[in-house]
């Protein structure tokens, strides 16, 4: 090999410097960028688009807590159901304990009605009516958290005829308020929120409001005085599954379920 050839070989084997390496990397990077820009428009391109309406965007929206695939359940309850849920959640004293406390405050009396009330957002209270054998109604308020009964008071506005009719109805009612409530809850699991002794042919609820016992007015659970005839209990039971109220009409002589209404 001559001297000229030796110089050529030596020059071609000279190590590549940092400047040359940087140039090669820059060219490679530019090529990759150009390839990426063109891949989305080429026919049969394999890249997934991420713009609005694309599959990737739809999957991201579904995974998001605020996405349409995961709607909020906050509006699933009606106003009445929400009120019942709040009231029952606050009450610690059940109907049977409330009746026991009320009857202890009114000797020789029988319970003729009981309603669980919130009294405008205050401590939940059982409003209980207990009647003596002559038909005189005594009202007792029982704290639904502590179970303590207030001093009873004679219900105002009772006429001699009202007392007579109620006394007659009490004489026919061999089924107690507790037994009527047990009959209702055996048919429908839930919380008893209202009980009332009325006429056998009456289709009313234990509270005058057909939507919710939580929204009825104080003292409204007093027994119906009008008419004679057979006696029947009306019992409200609220389910904790959906907070709907089922009202049962129960014969006060034989515990037979006369009617059932869901509201």
C-alpha positions as CSV (number, residue, x, y, z in Angstrom):
1,X,0.0,0.0,0.0
2,X,1.4,3.4,-1.0
3,X,1.6,6.4,1.2
4,X,-1.4,8.1,-0.4
5,X,-3.6,5.1,0.2
6,X,-2.4,5.0,3.8
7,X,-3.5,8.6,4.4
8,X,-7.0,7.9,3.0
9,X,-7.5,4.9,5.3
10,X,-6.2,6.7,8.3
11,X,-8.6,9.6,7.7
12,X,-11.7,7.4,7.3
13,X,-10.9,5.6,10.6
14,X,-10.6,8.8,12.6
15,X,-13.0,8.8,15.6
16,X,-16.3,10.7,15.2
17,X,-16.4,13.8,17.4
18,X,-19.2,15.0,19.6
19,X,-20.3,17.6,17.1
20,X,-20.9,14.9,14.5
21,X,-22.9,12.8,17.0
22,X,-25.1,15.7,17.9
23,X,-25.8,16.3,14.2
24,X,-26.9,12.7,13.7
25,X,-29.2,12.8,16.7
26,X,-30.9,16.0,15.5
27,X,-31.5,14.5,12.1
28,X,-33.0,11.3,13.6
29,X,-35.3,13.3,15.9
30,X,-36.5,15.5,13.1
31,X,-37.3,12.3,11.1
32,X,-39.3,10.9,14.0
33,X,-41.3,14.1,14.4
34,X,-42.2,14.1,10.7
35,X,-43.2,10.5,10.8
36,X,-45.5,11.1,13.9
37,X,-47.2,14.1,12.2
38,X,-48.0,12.1,9.1
39,X,-49.1,8.9,10.7
40,X,-52.5,10.2,11.7
41,X,-53.4,11.1,8.1
42,X,-52.0,8.2,6.3
43,X,-54.3,5.4,5.1
44,X,-54.6,2.7,7.7
45,X,-52.7,4.6,10.3
46,X,-52.5,2.7,13.6
47,X,-52.3,5.7,16.0
48,X,-55.3,6.3,18.2
49,X,-56.8,9.8,17.9
50,X,-57.3,11.6,21.2
51,X,-59.5,14.5,20.0
52,X,-63.1,15.1,21.1
53,X,-65.4,12.2,20.3
54,X,-62.6,9.7,19.8
55,X,-62.7,6.3,21.6
56,X,-59.9,7.4,23.9
57,X,-61.8,10.5,25.0
58,X,-65.0,8.5,25.6
59,X,-63.1,6.0,27.8
60,X,-61.6,8.9,29.8
61,X,-65.0,10.5,30.3
62,X,-66.4,7.2,31.5
63,X,-63.6,6.7,34.0
64,X,-64.1,10.2,35.4
65,X,-66.3,10.6,38.5
66,X,-68.2,13.4,36.8
67,X,-68.6,11.6,33.6
68,X,-72.1,10.7,32.2
69,X,-71.4,7.0,32.7
70,X,-71.5,7.5,36.5
71,X,-74.5,9.7,37.3
72,X,-75.1,11.2,40.7
73,X,-77.8,9.5,42.9
74,X,-78.5,12.5,45.0
75,X,-81.8,13.3,43.3
76,X,-83.2,9.8,43.5
77,X,-85.4,10.5,46.6
78,X,-88.5,12.6,46.6
79,X,-88.9,15.4,49.2
80,X,-91.2,13.2,51.3
81,X,-88.7,10.3,51.2
82,X,-85.9,12.6,52.2
83,X,-87.9,13.9,55.2
84,X,-88.8,10.4,56.3
85,X,-85.1,9.3,56.1
86,X,-83.9,12.3,58.1
87,X,-86.6,11.9,60.8
88,X,-86.2,8.2,61.3
89,X,-82.4,8.5,61.4
90,X,-82.7,11.0,64.3
91,X,-85.3,9.0,66.3
92,X,-83.8,6.5,68.8
93,X,-87.1,5.5,70.5
94,X,-89.4,3.1,68.7
95,X,-93.2,3.3,68.8
96,X,-93.6,0.5,71.4
97,X,-91.3,2.3,73.9
98,X,-93.0,5.6,73.2
99,X,-96.4,4.0,73.9
100,X,-95.1,2.4,77.2
101,X,-93.8,5.8,78.4
102,X,-97.1,7.6,77.5
103,X,-99.3,5.0,79.1
104,X,-97.2,5.1,82.3
105,X,-98.1,8.9,82.4
106,X,-101.8,8.3,82.0
107,X,-103.0,5.6,84.4
108,X,-105.9,3.3,83.3
109,X,-105.7,4.5,79.7
110,X,-105.3,2.9,76.3
111,X,-103.3,4.3,73.3
112,X,-105.5,5.4,70.5
113,X,-102.9,7.1,68.3
114,X,-99.1,7.9,68.0
115,X,-97.2,9.9,65.4
116,X,-93.5,10.5,65.0
117,X,-93.0,14.2,64.3
118,X,-90.1,16.5,63.7
119,X,-91.8,19.7,64.9
120,X,-90.0,22.0,62.4
121,X,-86.6,20.5,62.7
122,X,-86.5,20.2,66.5
123,X,-85.8,17.0,68.4
124,X,-88.1,14.3,67.0
125,X,-91.1,13.6,69.2
126,X,-93.8,10.9,69.5
127,X,-97.2,12.6,69.9
128,X,-99.3,10.0,71.7
129,X,-103.0,10.1,72.4
130,X,-104.2,7.9,75.3
131,X,-107.9,7.6,76.2
132,X,-109.5,6.5,79.4
133,X,-112.6,4.3,79.4
134,X,-115.0,7.2,79.2
135,X,-113.4,8.4,76.0
136,X,-111.4,11.3,77.4
137,X,-108.2,11.8,75.3
138,X,-105.0,12.8,77.0
139,X,-102.1,14.0,74.9
140,X,-98.5,13.0,75.8
141,X,-95.3,14.1,74.1
142,X,-92.5,11.6,74.3
143,X,-89.0,12.6,73.4
144,X,-88.0,10.3,70.5
145,X,-84.3,10.4,71.5
146,X,-84.4,10.0,75.3
147,X,-87.8,8.3,75.7
148,X,-88.9,10.8,78.4
149,X,-92.6,11.7,78.5
150,X,-93.9,15.2,79.2
151,X,-96.7,15.9,81.6
152,X,-100.0,14.8,79.9
153,X,-102.8,17.2,79.1
154,X,-106.4,16.7,78.3
155,X,-107.2,17.3,74.7
156,X,-109.3,20.4,74.2
157,X,-112.4,20.5,72.0
158,X,-113.8,17.1,72.9
159,X,-117.6,17.1,73.1
160,X,-119.6,14.7,75.2
161,X,-120.6,12.9,71.9
162,X,-117.0,12.6,70.8
163,X,-116.1,10.9,74.1
164,X,-119.1,8.6,73.9
165,X,-118.2,7.4,70.3
166,X,-114.5,6.9,71.2
167,X,-115.4,4.9,74.3
168,X,-117.7,2.7,72.1
169,X,-114.9,2.2,69.7
170,X,-112.4,1.3,72.4
171,X,-114.8,-1.3,73.7
172,X,-114.9,-3.0,70.4
173,X,-111.1,-2.8,69.9
174,X,-109.8,-6.0,71.4
175,X,-106.6,-5.6,69.3
176,X,-104.1,-3.1,70.9
177,X,-102.1,-0.5,69.1
178,X,-98.9,-2.6,69.7
179,X,-100.6,-5.7,68.2
180,X,-101.8,-3.8,65.2
181,X,-98.3,-2.5,64.6
182,X,-96.8,-6.0,64.9
183,X,-99.3,-7.2,62.3
184,X,-98.3,-4.5,59.9
185,X,-94.5,-5.0,60.3
186,X,-95.0,-8.8,59.9
187,X,-96.3,-8.0,56.4
188,X,-93.9,-5.1,55.6
189,X,-90.5,-4.8,57.2
190,X,-89.7,-1.2,58.3
191,X,-90.2,1.5,60.9
192,X,-93.6,2.3,62.4
193,X,-94.1,6.1,62.2
194,X,-97.9,6.3,62.8
195,X,-100.8,4.5,64.5
196,X,-104.4,5.5,64.8
197,X,-107.7,3.9,65.9
198,X,-110.5,4.8,63.6
199,X,-113.7,3.5,61.9
200,X,-113.5,0.1,60.2
201,X,-114.7,1.5,56.9
202,X,-112.2,4.5,57.0
203,X,-109.4,4.4,54.5
204,X,-107.3,7.1,56.1
205,X,-103.7,7.1,57.0
206,X,-102.4,7.2,60.6
207,X,-101.4,10.8,59.8
208,X,-103.6,13.1,57.7
209,X,-100.9,13.9,55.1
210,X,-100.9,11.1,52.5
211,X,-97.4,11.9,51.5
212,X,-95.4,11.8,54.7
213,X,-96.0,11.4,58.4
214,X,-93.0,13.6,59.0
215,X,-94.8,16.6,57.6
216,X,-98.1,16.3,59.4
217,X,-99.2,19.0,61.8
218,X,-99.0,18.5,65.6
219,X,-102.0,16.9,67.2
220,X,-103.4,15.6,63.8
221,X,-103.1,12.0,64.8
222,X,-106.0,12.2,67.2
223,X,-108.6,9.4,66.6
224,X,-111.6,10.1,64.4
225,X,-114.6,10.7,66.6
226,X,-117.2,10.6,63.8
227,X,-119.5,7.6,63.4
228,X,-119.8,4.3,65.1
229,X,-119.5,0.8,63.6
230,X,-116.5,-1.5,63.6
231,X,-113.1,-0.2,64.7
232,X,-109.9,-0.5,62.7
233,X,-106.3,0.5,63.2
234,X,-104.3,2.5,60.6
235,X,-100.6,1.8,60.7
236,X,-97.8,3.6,58.8
237,X,-94.7,1.6,58.0
238,X,-91.6,3.2,56.3
239,X,-89.1,1.0,54.6
240,X,-85.4,1.8,54.9
241,X,-84.7,0.4,51.4
242,X,-86.6,3.2,49.6
243,X,-88.1,5.3,52.4
244,X,-91.6,4.8,51.0
245,X,-94.6,4.6,53.4
246,X,-97.1,1.8,53.4
247,X,-100.3,2.3,55.3
248,X,-102.2,-0.7,56.5
249,X,-105.8,-0.9,57.7
250,X,-106.1,-3.6,60.3
251,X,-109.3,-4.8,61.9
252,X,-109.3,-4.0,65.6
253,X,-111.2,-7.2,66.4
254,X,-109.3,-9.9,64.6
255,X,-106.0,-8.3,63.2
256,X,-107.2,-8.9,59.6
257,X,-105.5,-6.7,57.1
258,X,-108.3,-4.7,55.4
259,X,-106.3,-2.6,53.0
260,X,-102.8,-1.6,52.0
261,X,-101.6,1.6,50.4
262,X,-98.1,2.6,49.3
263,X,-97.3,6.3,49.2
